[in-house]
């Protein structure tokens, strides 16, 4: 005889939810530890500096 | 490009993150200054001057970070960002000087062309 047949379906569902919850929690906790995503990429930074150059140059022409 | 080991990667992340941090702050200050400057709102001229000054300070901090100690894609991009910040430091200083003194810059391209001939 096996023991597993005596476990009610409700308990199995509860355990599945618990496992899913823990997996979800761990997944969420990993996200902020990626420092590259907090400030943006260097490529984006370069594009933003280009924007400043263009706007400063335009003002200079109207002096 | 990451054969030097995890210690060097940590150092590079730290340096490059700091560079981006100062870039971001400079970008925010100078964008705000430009927004006022572009509308030629003379009432807010003092605010624009202060914002340019704060932006210049942040650009200087970003430029002071040594981005020539590593090799590879990340460092090349950081060096490009460094050069762009240096360009904008010079241009923002010129603009600040113009707003503060009301004088035309002596380094206008038109003047240079005449002087070179």
Backbone of each chain as nested JSON, in Angstrom:
{
  "chains": [
    {"id": "A", "residues": [
      {"number": 1, "name": "UNK", "atoms": {"N": [0.83, -1.21, 0.0], "CA": [0.0, 0.0, 0.0], "C": [0.863, 1.257, 0.0]}},
      {"number": 2, "name": "UNK", "atoms": {"N": [0.368, 2.345, -0.613], "CA": [1.126, 3.593, -0.656], "C": [0.468, 4.651, 0.225]}},
      {"number": 3, "name": "UNK", "atoms": {"N": [1.266, 5.557, 0.713], "CA": [0.793, 6.601, 1.629], "C": [0.135, 7.74, 0.847]}},
      {"number": 4, "name": "UNK", "atoms": {"N": [0.644, 7.992, -0.371], "CA": [0.199, 9.155, -1.152], "C": [-1.299, 9.173, -1.414]}},
      {"number": 5, "name": "UNK", "atoms": {"N": [-1.923, 8.028, -1.556], "CA": [-3.349, 7.972, -1.858], "C": [-4.202, 8.553, -0.729]}},
      {"number": 6, "name": "UNK", "atoms": {"N": [-3.627, 8.639, 0.47], "CA": [-4.409, 9.121, 1.61], "C": [-4.356, 10.642, 1.771]}},
      {"number": 7, "name": "UNK", "atoms": {"N": [-3.523, 11.346, 0.915], "CA": [-3.418, 12.816, 1.026], "C": [-4.598, 13.471, 0.3]}},
      {"number": 8, "name": "UNK", "atoms": {"N": [-5.416, 14.266, 0.98], "CA": [-6.572, 14.909, 0.344], "C": [-6.133, 15.901, -0.739]}},
      {"number": 9, "name": "UNK", "atoms": {"N": [-6.981, 16.039, -1.771], "CA": [-6.681, 16.93, -2.895], "C": [-6.451, 18.375, -2.432]}},
      {"number": 10, "name": "UNK", "atoms": {"N": [-7.215, 18.823, -1.447], "CA": [-7.075, 20.194, -0.934], "C": [-5.656, 20.477, -0.416]}},
      {"number": 11, "name": "UNK", "atoms": {"N": [-5.08, 19.473, 0.235], "CA": [-3.723, 19.639, 0.772], "C": [-2.702, 19.751, -0.355]}},
      {"number": 12, "name": "UNK", "atoms": {"N": [-2.936, 18.984, -1.419], "CA": [-2.023, 19.033, -2.573], "C": [-2.076, 20.422, -3.212]}},
      {"number": 13, "name": "UNK", "atoms": {"N": [-3.303, 20.922, -3.38], "CA": [-3.475, 22.259, -3.96], "C": [-2.79, 23.331, -3.121]}},
      {"number": 14, "name": "UNK", "atoms": {"N": [-2.953, 23.222, -1.826], "CA": [-2.346, 24.194, -0.912], "C": [-0.823, 24.173, -1.028]}},
      {"number": 15, "name": "UNK", "atoms": {"N": [-0.295, 22.944, -1.147], "CA": [1.162, 22.811, -1.265], "C": [1.652, 23.41, -2.584]}},
      {"number": 16, "name": "UNK", "atoms": {"N": [0.902, 23.17, -3.661], "CA": [1.253, 23.725, -4.973], "C": [1.281, 25.26, -4.92]}},
      {"number": 17, "name": "UNK", "atoms": {"N": [0.281, 25.838, -4.299], "CA": [0.199, 27.295, -4.175], "C": [1.383, 27.837, -3.374]}},
      {"number": 18, "name": "UNK", "atoms": {"N": [1.724, 27.091, -2.308], "CA": [2.829, 27.512, -1.438], "C": [4.147, 27.527, -2.228]}},
      {"number": 19, "name": "UNK", "atoms": {"N": [4.341, 26.458, -3.012], "CA": [5.568, 26.355, -3.818], "C": [5.61, 27.499, -4.843]}},
      {"number": 20, "name": "UNK", "atoms": {"N": [4.457, 27.749, -5.478], "CA": [4.381, 28.817, -6.484], "C": [4.659, 30.178, -5.846]}},
      {"number": 21, "name": "UNK", "atoms": {"N": [4.12, 30.382, -4.668], "CA": [4.338, 31.633, -3.935], "C": [5.817, 31.86, -3.646]}},
      {"number": 22, "name": "UNK", "atoms": {"N": [6.449, 30.79, -3.144], "CA": [7.87, 30.901, -2.795], "C": [8.718, 31.169, -4.029]}},
      {"number": 23, "name": "UNK", "atoms": {"N": [8.378, 30.5, -5.144], "CA": [9.117, 30.694, -6.395], "C": [8.938, 32.132, -6.885]}},
      {"number": 24, "name": "UNK", "atoms": {"N": [7.702, 32.641, -6.773], "CA": [7.406, 34.007, -7.191], "C": [8.145, 35.028, -6.354]}},
      {"number": 25, "name": "UNK", "atoms": {"N": [8.209, 34.753, -5.071], "CA": [8.886, 35.654, -4.144], "C": [10.372, 35.732, -4.457]}},
      {"number": 26, "name": "UNK", "atoms": {"N": [10.953, 34.537, -4.708], "CA": [12.385, 34.504, -5.023], "C": [12.672, 35.238, -6.328]}},
      {"number": 27, "name": "UNK", "atoms": {"N": [11.775, 35.061, -7.299], "CA": [11.932, 35.722, -8.589], "C": [11.921, 37.239, -8.421]}},
      {"number": 28, "name": "UNK", "atoms": {"N": [10.971, 37.724, -7.624], "CA": [10.866, 39.166, -7.397], "C": [12.085, 39.72, -6.673]}},
      {"number": 29, "name": "UNK", "atoms": {"N": [12.594, 38.927, -5.729], "CA": [13.734, 39.404, -4.941], "C": [15.004, 39.495, -5.76]}},
      {"number": 30, "name": "UNK", "atoms": {"N": [15.051, 38.735, -6.876], "CA": [16.246, 38.788, -7.713], "C": [16.293, 40.062, -8.565]}},
      {"number": 31, "name": "UNK", "atoms": {"N": [15.149, 40.641, -8.86], "CA": [15.101, 41.778, -9.784], "C": [15.914, 43.002, -9.352]}},
      {"number": 32, "name": "UNK", "atoms": {"N": [15.791, 43.516, -8.12], "CA": [16.52, 44.726, -7.773], "C": [18.03, 44.536, -7.66]}},
      {"number": 33, "name": "UNK", "atoms": {"N": [18.497, 43.268, -7.629], "CA": [19.932, 43.038, -7.447], "C": [20.713, 43.236, -8.743]}},
      {"number": 34, "name": "UNK", "atoms": {"N": [20.006, 43.52, -9.853], "CA": [20.697, 43.784, -11.114], "C": [20.977, 45.289, -11.222]}},
      {"number": 35, "name": "UNK", "atoms": {"N": [22.204, 45.728, -10.903], "CA": [22.488, 47.17, -10.835], "C": [22.383, 47.883, -12.175]}},
      {"number": 36, "name": "UNK", "atoms": {"N": [22.606, 47.147, -13.289], "CA": [22.581, 47.785, -14.612], "C": [21.205, 48.36, -14.932]}},
      {"number": 37, "name": "UNK", "atoms": {"N": [20.154, 47.778, -14.339], "CA": [18.8, 48.215, -14.666], "C": [18.364, 49.433, -13.864]}},
      {"number": 38, "name": "UNK", "atoms": {"N": [19.146, 49.832, -12.866], "CA": [18.703, 50.908, -11.977], "C": [18.917, 52.29, -12.574]}},
      {"number": 39, "name": "UNK", "atoms": {"N": [19.978, 52.496, -13.326], "CA": [20.294, 53.839, -13.836], "C": [20.081, 53.938, -15.339]}},
      {"number": 40, "name": "UNK", "atoms": {"N": [20.167, 52.845, -16.057], "CA": [20.064, 52.871, -17.505], "C": [21.41, 52.542, -18.131]}},
      {"number": 41, "name": "UNK", "atoms": {"N": [21.398, 52.277, -19.415], "CA": [22.626, 51.837, -20.076], "C": [23.526, 53.013, -20.437]}},
      {"number": 42, "name": "UNK", "atoms": {"N": [24.793, 52.7, -20.681], "CA": [25.751, 53.722, -21.106], "C": [25.368, 54.262, -22.48]}},
      {"number": 43, "name": "UNK", "atoms": {"N": [24.787, 53.399, -23.309], "CA": [24.334, 53.82, -24.644], "C": [23.241, 54.887, -24.508]}},
      {"number": 44, "name": "UNK", "atoms": {"N": [22.315, 54.643, -23.604], "CA": [21.249, 55.627, -23.348], "C": [21.851, 56.929, -22.827]}},
      {"number": 45, "name": "UNK", "atoms": {"N": [22.845, 56.805, -21.931], "CA": [23.508, 57.978, -21.372], "C": [24.171, 58.796, -22.478]}},
      {"number": 46, "name": "UNK", "atoms": {"N": [24.833, 58.113, -23.416], "CA": [25.49, 58.782, -24.541], "C": [24.474, 59.535, -25.394]}},
      {"number": 47, "name": "UNK", "atoms": {"N": [23.322, 58.913, -25.625], "CA": [22.27, 59.55, -26.414], "C": [21.759, 60.804, -25.709]}},
      {"number": 48, "name": "UNK", "atoms": {"N": [21.661, 60.736, -24.386], "CA": [21.198, 61.9, -23.62], "C": [22.216, 63.037, -23.66]}},
      {"number": 49, "name": "UNK", "atoms": {"N": [23.509, 62.677, -23.637], "CA": [24.548, 63.704, -23.753], "C": [24.509, 64.347, -25.147]}},
      {"number": 50, "name": "UNK", "atoms": {"N": [24.252, 63.538, -26.171], "CA": [24.122, 64.069, -27.535], "C": [22.985, 65.083, -27.616]}},
      {"number": 51, "name": "UNK", "atoms": {"N": [21.894, 64.764, -26.923], "CA": [20.739, 65.672, -26.914], "C": [21.132, 67.028, -26.304]}},
      {"number": 52, "name": "UNK", "atoms": {"N": [21.888, 66.986, -25.208], "CA": [22.333, 68.238, -24.578], "C": [23.235, 69.028, -25.528]}},
      {"number": 53, "name": "UNK", "atoms": {"N": [24.144, 68.322, -26.217], "CA": [25.058, 68.981, -27.16], "C": [24.258, 69.719, -28.24]}},
      {"number": 54, "name": "UNK", "atoms": {"N": [23.251, 69.025, -28.785], "CA": [22.441, 69.61, -29.857], "C": [21.694, 70.857, -29.365]}},
      {"number": 55, "name": "UNK", "atoms": {"N": [21.124, 70.762, -28.18], "CA": [20.346, 71.893, -27.655], "C": [21.247, 73.072, -27.288]}},
      {"number": 56, "name": "UNK", "atoms": {"N": [22.413, 72.784, -26.738], "CA": [23.368, 73.856, -26.404], "C": [23.889, 74.52, -27.671]}},
      {"number": 57, "name": "UNK", "atoms": {"N": [24.145, 73.719, -28.715], "CA": [24.645, 74.253, -29.986], "C": [23.602, 75.162, -30.64]}},
      {"number": 58, "name": "UNK", "atoms": {"N": [22.344, 74.771, -30.543], "CA": [21.256, 75.557, -31.127], "C": [21.143, 76.933, -30.456]}},
      {"number": 59, "name": "UNK", "atoms": {"N": [21.274, 76.94, -29.124], "CA": [21.227, 78.212, -28.389], "C": [22.394, 79.104, -28.779]}},
      {"number": 60, "name": "UNK", "atoms": {"N": [23.524, 78.479, -28.997], "CA": [24.74, 79.211, -29.351], "C": [24.569, 79.947, -30.684]}},
      {"number": 61, "name": "UNK", "atoms": {"N": [23.849, 79.309, -31.608], "CA": [23.614, 79.91, -32.925], "C": [22.715, 81.132, -32.838]}},
      {"number": 62, "name": "UNK", "atoms": {"N": [21.836, 81.177, -31.822], "CA": [20.88, 82.275, -31.704], "C": [21.407, 83.418, -30.841]}},
      {"number": 63, "name": "UNK", "atoms": {"N": [22.648, 83.306, -30.357], "CA": [23.206, 84.346, -29.498], "C": [23.258, 85.688, -30.208]}}
    ]},
    {"id": "B", "residues": [
      {"number": 1, "name": "UNK", "atoms": {"N": [36.767, 39.296, -22.607], "CA": [37.069, 40.591, -22.007], "C": [36.949, 40.584, -20.487]}},
      {"number": 2, "name": "UNK", "atoms": {"N": [36.444, 39.474, -19.929], "CA": [36.288, 39.417, -18.47], "C": [37.203, 38.361, -17.866]}},
      {"number": 3, "name": "UNK", "atoms": {"N": [38.382, 38.174, -18.469], "CA": [39.311, 37.15, -17.987], "C": [40.005, 37.543, -16.683]}},
      {"number": 4, "name": "UNK", "atoms": {"N": [39.9, 38.806, -16.309], "CA": [40.631, 39.277, -15.127], "C": [40.026, 38.82, -13.801]}},
      {"number": 5, "name": "UNK", "atoms": {"N": [38.843, 38.24, -13.842], "CA": [38.253, 37.736, -12.613], "C": [37.164, 38.622, -12.07]}},
      {"number": 6, "name": "UNK", "atoms": {"N": [36.435, 38.114, -11.095], "CA": [35.245, 38.796, -10.604], "C": [35.57, 40.099, -9.877]}},
      {"number": 7, "name": "UNK", "atoms": {"N": [36.75, 40.184, -9.283], "CA": [37.105, 41.394, -8.53], "C": [37.145, 42.611, -9.461]}},
      {"number": 8, "name": "UNK", "atoms": {"N": [37.746, 42.413, -10.65], "CA": [37.825, 43.501, -11.624], "C": [36.445, 43.872, -12.17]}},
      {"number": 9, "name": "UNK", "atoms": {"N": [35.597, 42.865, -12.324], "CA": [34.244, 43.137, -12.807], "C": [33.51, 44.017, -11.795]}},
      {"number": 10, "name": "UNK", "atoms": {"N": [33.657, 43.687, -10.516], "CA": [33.013, 44.485, -9.469], "C": [33.522, 45.923, -9.508]}},
      {"number": 11, "name": "UNK", "atoms": {"N": [34.831, 46.094, -9.676], "CA": [35.415, 47.432, -9.718], "C": [34.867, 48.199, -10.916]}},
      {"number": 12, "name": "UNK", "atoms": {"N": [34.821, 47.536, -12.076], "CA": [34.348, 48.211, -13.28], "C": [32.882, 48.595, -13.142]}},
      {"number": 13, "name": "UNK", "atoms": {"N": [32.082, 47.704, -12.574], "CA": [30.67, 48.022, -12.364], "C": [30.548, 49.267, -11.506]}},
      {"number": 14, "name": "UNK", "atoms": {"N": [31.349, 49.301, -10.444], "CA": [31.287, 50.428, -9.533], "C": [31.641, 51.734, -10.232]}},
      {"number": 15, "name": "UNK", "atoms": {"N": [32.745, 51.738, -10.98], "CA": [33.203, 52.945, -11.687], "C": [32.18, 53.384, -12.737]}},
      {"number": 16, "name": "UNK", "atoms": {"N": [31.724, 52.405, -13.519], "CA": [30.812, 52.737, -14.614], "C": [29.446, 53.165, -14.079]}},
      {"number": 17, "name": "UNK", "atoms": {"N": [29.022, 52.578, -12.975], "CA": [27.761, 52.997, -12.351], "C": [27.87, 54.426, -11.835]}},
      {"number": 18, "name": "UNK", "atoms": {"N": [29.009, 54.744, -11.244], "CA": [29.228, 56.104, -10.728], "C": [29.231, 57.111, -11.865]}},
      {"number": 19, "name": "UNK", "atoms": {"N": [29.874, 56.743, -12.974], "CA": [29.911, 57.634, -14.135], "C": [28.485, 57.91, -14.624]}},
      {"number": 20, "name": "UNK", "atoms": {"N": [27.675, 56.84, -14.711], "CA": [26.298, 56.998, -15.192], "C": [25.455, 57.801, -14.204]}},
      {"number": 21, "name": "UNK", "atoms": {"N": [25.731, 57.614, -12.932], "CA": [25.011, 58.361, -11.894], "C": [25.231, 59.872, -12.066]}},
      {"number": 22, "name": "UNK", "atoms": {"N": [26.491, 60.265, -12.243], "CA": [26.792, 61.699, -12.419], "C": [26.266, 62.211, -13.757]}},
      {"number": 23, "name": "UNK", "atoms": {"N": [26.337, 61.361, -14.791], "CA": [25.734, 61.736, -16.079], "C": [24.256, 62.072, -15.89]}},
      {"number": 24, "name": "UNK", "atoms": {"N": [23.541, 61.163, -15.193], "CA": [22.091, 61.297, -15.035], "C": [21.737, 62.596, -14.318]}},
      {"number": 25, "name": "UNK", "atoms": {"N": [22.469, 62.884, -13.255], "CA": [22.207, 64.115, -12.497], "C": [22.52, 65.353, -13.352]}},
      {"number": 26, "name": "UNK", "atoms": {"N": [23.628, 65.307, -14.072], "CA": [24.003, 66.411, -14.961], "C": [22.935, 66.614, -16.025]}},
      {"number": 27, "name": "UNK", "atoms": {"N": [22.478, 65.501, -16.594], "CA": [21.458, 65.562, -17.64], "C": [20.182, 66.222, -17.113]}},
      {"number": 28, "name": "UNK", "atoms": {"N": [19.781, 65.845, -15.9], "CA": [18.554, 66.412, -15.328], "C": [18.696, 67.914, -15.074]}},
      {"number": 29, "name": "UNK", "atoms": {"N": [19.815, 68.327, -14.505], "CA": [20.043, 69.753, -14.228], "C": [20.095, 70.577, -15.521]}},
      {"number": 30, "name": "UNK", "atoms": {"N": [20.897, 70.105, -16.486], "CA": [21.103, 70.893, -17.702], "C": [19.834, 70.897, -18.571]}},
      {"number": 31, "name": "UNK", "atoms": {"N": [19.089, 69.787, -18.562], "CA": [17.805, 69.771, -19.285], "C": [16.858, 70.836, -18.737]}},
      {"number": 32, "name": "UNK", "atoms": {"N": [16.818, 70.946, -17.411], "CA": [15.97, 71.954, -16.771], "C": [16.44, 73.364, -17.125]}},
      {"number": 33, "name": "UNK", "atoms": {"N": [17.765, 73.553, -17.1], "CA": [18.34, 74.858, -17.448], "C": [17.991, 75.23, -18.887]}},
      {"number": 34, "name": "UNK", "atoms": {"N": [18.124, 74.253, -19.789], "CA": [17.832, 74.481, -21.208], "C": [16.368, 74.837, -21.427]}},
      {"number": 35, "name": "UNK", "atoms": {"N": [15.5, 74.181, -20.672], "CA": [14.066, 74.418, -20.82], "C": [13.744, 75.895, -20.565]}},
      {"number": 36, "name": "UNK", "atoms": {"N": [14.384, 76.462, -19.56], "CA": [14.195, 77.886, -19.249], "C": [14.897, 78.746, -20.301]}},
      {"number": 37, "name": "UNK", "atoms": {"N": [16.14, 78.385, -20.592], "CA": [16.984, 79.148, -21.513], "C": [16.351, 79.239, -22.909]}},
      {"number": 38, "name": "UNK", "atoms": {"N": [15.772, 78.158, -23.362], "CA": [15.191, 78.096, -24.705], "C": [13.957, 78.995, -24.858]}},
      {"number": 39, "name": "UNK", "atoms": {"N": [13.266, 79.25, -23.754], "CA": [12.086, 80.118, -23.809], "C": [12.469, 81.587, -23.648]}},
      {"number": 40, "name": "UNK", "atoms": {"N": [13.753, 81.833, -23.375], "CA": [14.29, 83.189, -23.175], "C": [13.486, 83.968, -22.14]}},
      {"number": 41, "name": "UNK", "atoms": {"N": [13.123, 83.246, -21.092], "CA": [12.388, 83.835, -19.981], "C": [13.385, 84.528, -19.042]}},
      {"number": 42, "name": "UNK", "atoms": {"N": [13.5, 85.843, -19.189], "CA": [14.517, 86.58, -18.434], "C": [14.248, 86.608, -16.926]}},
      {"number": 43, "name": "UNK", "atoms": {"N": [12.971, 86.423, -16.559], "CA": [12.644, 86.414, -15.127], "C": [13.257, 85.207, -14.414]}},
      {"number": 44, "name": "UNK", "atoms": {"N": [13.424, 84.119, -15.176], "CA": [13.965, 82.896, -14.577], "C": [15.44, 82.679, -14.91]}},
      {"number": 45, "name": "UNK", "atoms": {"N": [16.084, 83.743, -15.395], "CA": [17.478, 83.638, -15.811], "C": [18.392, 83.166, -14.672]}},
      {"number": 46, "name": "UNK", "atoms": {"N": [18.136, 83.699, -13.462], "CA": [18.96, 83.311, -12.314], "C": [18.824, 81.814, -11.998]}},
      {"number": 47, "name": "UNK", "atoms": {"N": [17.598, 81.304, -12.155], "CA": [17.354, 79.876, -11.907], "C": [18.123, 79.044, -12.936]}},
      {"number": 48, "name": "UNK", "atoms": {"N": [18.065, 79.484, -14.197], "CA": [18.789, 78.776, -15.265], "C": [20.289, 78.771, -14.983]}},
      {"number": 49, "name": "UNK", "atoms": {"N": [20.808, 79.897, -14.54], "CA": [22.237, 79.995, -14.213], "C": [22.615, 78.998, -13.117]}},
      {"number": 50, "name": "UNK", "atoms": {"N": [21.779, 78.925, -12.07], "CA": [22.041, 77.972, -10.983], "C": [21.973, 76.522, -11.456]}},
      {"number": 51, "name": "UNK", "atoms": {"N": [21.0, 76.239, -12.322], "CA": [20.853, 74.874, -12.834], "C": [22.041, 74.486, -13.719]}},
      {"number": 52, "name": "UNK", "atoms": {"N": [22.497, 75.428, -14.561], "CA": [23.689, 75.167, -15.37], "C": [24.89, 74.872, -14.457]}},
      {"number": 53, "name": "UNK", "atoms": {"N": [25.012, 75.679, -13.39], "CA": [26.151, 75.499, -12.478], "C": [26.12, 74.117, -11.82]}},
      {"number": 54, "name": "UNK", "atoms": {"N": [24.94, 73.693, -11.37], "CA": [24.806, 72.36, -10.757], "C": [25.141, 71.267, -11.775]}},
      {"number": 55, "name": "UNK", "atoms": {"N": [24.662, 71.459, -13.005], "CA": [24.941, 70.495, -14.076], "C": [26.426, 70.408, -14.378]}},
      {"number": 56, "name": "UNK", "atoms": {"N": [27.086, 71.567, -14.403], "CA": [28.528, 71.625, -14.646], "C": [29.284, 70.883, -13.534]}},
      {"number": 57, "name": "UNK", "atoms": {"N": [28.851, 71.065, -12.296], "CA": [29.483, 70.355, -11.168], "C": [29.369, 68.839, -11.335]}},
      {"number": 58, "name": "UNK", "atoms": {"N": [28.171, 68.385, -11.735], "CA": [27.964, 66.941, -11.909], "C": [28.769, 66.399, -13.088]}},
      {"number": 59, "name": "UNK", "atoms": {"N": [28.842, 67.172, -14.176], "CA": [29.652, 66.752, -15.326], "C": [31.118, 66.609, -14.921]}},
      {"number": 60, "name": "UNK", "atoms": {"N": [31.605, 67.567, -14.127], "CA": [33.004, 67.52, -13.673], "C": [33.257, 66.259, -12.853]}},
      {"number": 61, "name": "UNK", "atoms": {"N": [32.304, 65.925, -11.965], "CA": [32.453, 64.71, -11.149], "C": [32.494, 63.466, -12.026]}},
      {"number": 62, "name": "UNK", "atoms": {"N": [31.629, 63.44, -13.051], "CA": [31.596, 62.289, -13.958], "C": [32.878, 62.177, -14.762]}},
      {"number": 63, "name": "UNK", "atoms": {"N": [33.411, 63.327, -15.203], "CA": [34.632, 63.352, -16.013], "C": [35.849, 62.943, -15.182]}},
      {"number": 64, "name": "UNK", "atoms": {"N": [35.81, 63.216, -13.885], "CA": [36.931, 62.866, -13.003], "C": [37.092, 61.361, -12.792]}},
      {"number": 65, "name": "UNK", "atoms": {"N": [36.079, 60.581, -13.152], "CA": [36.183, 59.123, -13.009], "C": [37.064, 58.573, -14.126]}},
      {"number": 66, "name": "UNK", "atoms": {"N": [38.097, 57.822, -13.728], "CA": [39.059, 57.274, -14.682], "C": [38.453, 56.076, -15.413]}},
      {"number": 67, "name": "UNK", "atoms": {"N": [38.171, 56.266, -16.705], "CA": [37.578, 55.174, -17.492], "C": [38.579, 54.59, -18.488]}},
      {"number": 68, "name": "UNK", "atoms": {"N": [39.873, 54.809, -18.239], "CA": [40.911, 54.288, -19.131], "C": [41.698, 53.137, -18.5]}},
      {"number": 69, "name": "UNK", "atoms": {"N": [41.185, 52.583, -17.41], "CA": [41.926, 51.505, -16.741], "C": [41.493, 50.112, -17.208]}},
      {"number": 70, "name": "UNK", "atoms": {"N": [40.498, 50.024, -18.067], "CA": [40.047, 48.708, -18.519], "C": [39.963, 48.635, -20.033]}},
      {"number": 71, "name": "UNK", "atoms": {"N": [39.767, 47.416, -20.543], "CA": [39.579, 47.231, -21.978], "C": [38.274, 46.466, -22.2]}},
      {"number": 72, "name": "UNK", "atoms": {"N": [37.788, 46.532, -23.422], "CA": [36.54, 45.834, -23.737], "C": [35.407, 46.802, -24.002]}},
      {"number": 73, "name": "UNK", "atoms": {"N": [34.314, 46.24, -24.465], "CA": [33.149, 47.003, -24.912], "C": [32.654, 48.01, -23.878]}},
      {"number": 74, "name": "UNK", "atoms": {"N": [32.499, 47.549, -22.62], "CA": [31.969, 48.406, -21.557], "C": [32.804, 49.662, -21.358]}},
      {"number": 75, "name": "UNK", "atoms": {"N": [34.128, 49.457, -21.388], "CA": [35.034, 50.582, -21.153], "C": [35.063, 51.527, -22.345]}},
      {"number": 76, "name": "UNK", "atoms": {"N": [34.995, 50.986, -23.549], "CA": [34.981, 51.826, -24.76], "C": [33.744, 52.731, -24.731]}},
      {"number": 77, "name": "UNK", "atoms": {"N": [32.596, 52.151, -24.346], "CA": [31.372, 52.942, -24.252], "C": [31.493, 54.02, -23.183]}},
      {"number": 78, "name": "UNK", "atoms": {"N": [32.126, 53.669, -22.083], "CA": [32.325, 54.627, -20.991], "C": [33.251, 55.763, -21.425]}},
      {"number": 79, "name": "UNK", "atoms": {"N": [34.257, 55.419, -22.255], "CA": [35.186, 56.443, -22.749], "C": [34.486, 57.399, -23.709]}},
      {"number": 80, "name": "UNK", "atoms": {"N": [33.569, 56.86, -24.511], "CA": [32.778, 57.705, -25.421], "C": [31.896, 58.656, -24.614]}},
      {"number": 81, "name": "UNK", "atoms": {"N": [31.285, 58.106, -23.554], "CA": [30.438, 58.93, -22.694], "C": [31.268, 60.034, -22.033]}},
      {"number": 82, "name": "UNK", "atoms": {"N": [32.48, 59.677, -21.619], "CA": [33.408, 60.641, -21.023], "C": [33.649, 61.812, -21.98]}},
      {"number": 83, "name": "UNK", "atoms": {"N": [33.963, 61.498, -23.239], "CA": [34.252, 62.532, -24.245], "C": [33.042, 63.444, -24.468]}},
      {"number": 84, "name": "UNK", "atoms": {"N": [31.853, 62.826, -24.494], "CA": [30.634, 63.614, -24.704], "C": [30.363, 64.537, -23.52]}},
      {"number": 85, "name": "UNK", "atoms": {"N": [30.636, 64.04, -22.324], "CA": [30.447, 64.884, -21.14], "C": [31.436, 66.044, -21.145]}},
      {"number": 86, "name": "UNK", "atoms": {"N": [32.647, 65.789, -21.649], "CA": [33.66, 66.844, -21.727], "C": [33.233, 67.939, -22.718]}},
      {"number": 87, "name": "UNK", "atoms": {"N": [32.686, 67.521, -23.859], "CA": [32.159, 68.471, -24.842], "C": [31.077, 69.344, -24.203]}},
      {"number": 88, "name": "UNK", "atoms": {"N": [30.147, 68.681, -23.497], "CA": [29.04, 69.411, -22.893], "C": [29.48, 70.282, -21.722]}},
      {"number": 89, "name": "UNK", "atoms": {"N": [30.536, 69.874, -21.041], "CA": [31.077, 70.705, -19.962], "C": [31.544, 72.042, -20.539]}},
      {"number": 90, "name": "UNK", "atoms": {"N": [32.287, 71.979, -21.646], "CA": [32.79, 73.199, -22.291], "C": [31.632, 74.062, -22.801]}},
      {"number": 91, "name": "UNK", "atoms": {"N": [30.638, 73.415, -23.424], "CA": [29.505, 74.165, -23.99], "C": [28.621, 74.773, -22.895]}},
      {"number": 92, "name": "UNK", "atoms": {"N": [28.407, 74.026, -21.815], "CA": [27.585, 74.533, -20.713], "C": [28.296, 75.685, -20.004]}},
      {"number": 93, "name": "UNK", "atoms": {"N": [29.623, 75.585, -19.889], "CA": [30.405, 76.676, -19.28], "C": [30.304, 77.946, -20.126]}},
      {"number": 94, "name": "UNK", "atoms": {"N": [30.395, 77.779, -21.443], "CA": [30.249, 78.908, -22.374], "C": [28.886, 79.565, -22.214]}},
      {"number": 95, "name": "UNK", "atoms": {"N": [27.874, 78.705, -22.154], "CA": [26.494, 79.211, -22.043], "C": [26.285, 79.928, -20.706]}},
      {"number": 96, "name": "UNK", "atoms": {"N": [26.813, 79.344, -19.65], "CA": [26.711, 79.955, -18.317], "C": [27.398, 81.32, -18.319]}},
      {"number": 97, "name": "UNK", "atoms": {"N": [28.562, 81.364, -18.925], "CA": [29.328, 82.605, -19.016], "C": [28.552, 83.666, -19.8]}},
      {"number": 98, "name": "UNK", "atoms": {"N": [27.918, 83.222, -20.882], "CA": [27.105, 84.132, -21.708], "C": [25.94, 84.704, -20.912]}},
      {"number": 99, "name": "UNK", "atoms": {"N": [25.238, 83.835, -20.189], "CA": [24.078, 84.274, -19.401], "C": [24.497, 85.185, -18.253]}},
      {"number": 100, "name": "UNK", "atoms": {"N": [25.625, 84.853, -17.636], "CA": [26.073, 85.594, -16.459], "C": [26.637, 86.966, -16.813]}},
      {"number": 101, "name": "UNK", "atoms": {"N": [27.296, 87.072, -17.981], "CA": [27.946, 88.325, -18.35], "C": [27.2, 89.085, -19.431]}},
      {"number": 102, "name": "UNK", "atoms": {"N": [26.351, 88.356, -20.188], "CA": [25.619, 88.98, -21.277], "C": [26.48, 89.289, -22.479]}},
      {"number": 103, "name": "UNK", "atoms": {"N": [27.709, 88.755, -22.46], "CA": [28.619, 89.004, -23.583], "C": [28.621, 87.826, -24.556]}},
      {"number": 104, "name": "UNK", "atoms": {"N": [28.927, 88.12, -25.807], "CA": [29.059, 87.076, -26.804], "C": [30.375, 86.34, -26.587]}},
      {"number": 105, "name": "UNK", "atoms": {"N": [30.337, 85.027, -26.828], "CA": [31.553, 84.236, -26.702], "C": [32.558, 84.667, -27.763]}},
      {"number": 106, "name": "UNK", "atoms": {"N": [33.849, 84.684, -27.393], "CA": [34.885, 85.087, -28.348], "C": [35.272, 83.932, -29.262]}},
      {"number": 107, "name": "UNK", "atoms": {"N": [34.695, 82.762, -28.99], "CA": [35.087, 81.595, -29.783], "C": [34.005, 81.196, -30.779]}},
      {"number": 108, "name": "UNK", "atoms": {"N": [33.286, 82.175, -31.291], "CA": [32.251, 81.868, -32.281], "C": [32.897, 81.425, -33.591]}},
      {"number": 109, "name": "UNK", "atoms": {"N": [32.342, 80.418, -34.234], "CA": [32.929, 79.88, -35.474], "C": [33.125, 80.949, -36.549]}},
      {"number": 110, "name": "UNK", "atoms": {"N": [32.18, 81.901, -36.673], "CA": [32.283, 82.948, -37.692], "C": [33.555, 83.777, -37.498]}},
      {"number": 111, "name": "UNK", "atoms": {"N": [33.853, 84.116, -36.246], "CA": [35.047, 84.899, -35.942], "C": [36.322, 84.12, -36.273]}},
      {"number": 112, "name": "UNK", "atoms": {"N": [36.289, 82.834, -35.951], "CA": [37.459, 81.99, -36.209], "C": [37.778, 81.936, -37.694]}},
      {"number": 113, "name": "UNK", "atoms": {"N": [36.74, 81.834, -38.514], "CA": [36.935, 81.758, -39.959], "C": [37.635, 83.014, -40.471]}},
      {"number": 114, "name": "UNK", "atoms": {"N": [37.2, 84.16, -39.971], "CA": [37.788, 85.432, -40.404], "C": [39.256, 85.518, -39.957]}},
      {"number": 115, "name": "UNK", "atoms": {"N": [39.479, 85.091, -38.69], "CA": [40.837, 85.18, -38.146], "C": [41.823, 84.262, -38.866]}},
      {"number": 116, "name": "UNK", "atoms": {"N": [41.317, 83.13, -39.334], "CA": [42.213, 82.165, -39.982], "C": [42.628, 82.583, -41.384]}},
      {"number": 117, "name": "UNK", "atoms": {"N": [41.907, 83.552, -41.969], "CA": [42.217, 83.933, -43.346], "C": [43.237, 85.062, -43.423]}}
    ]}
  ]
}
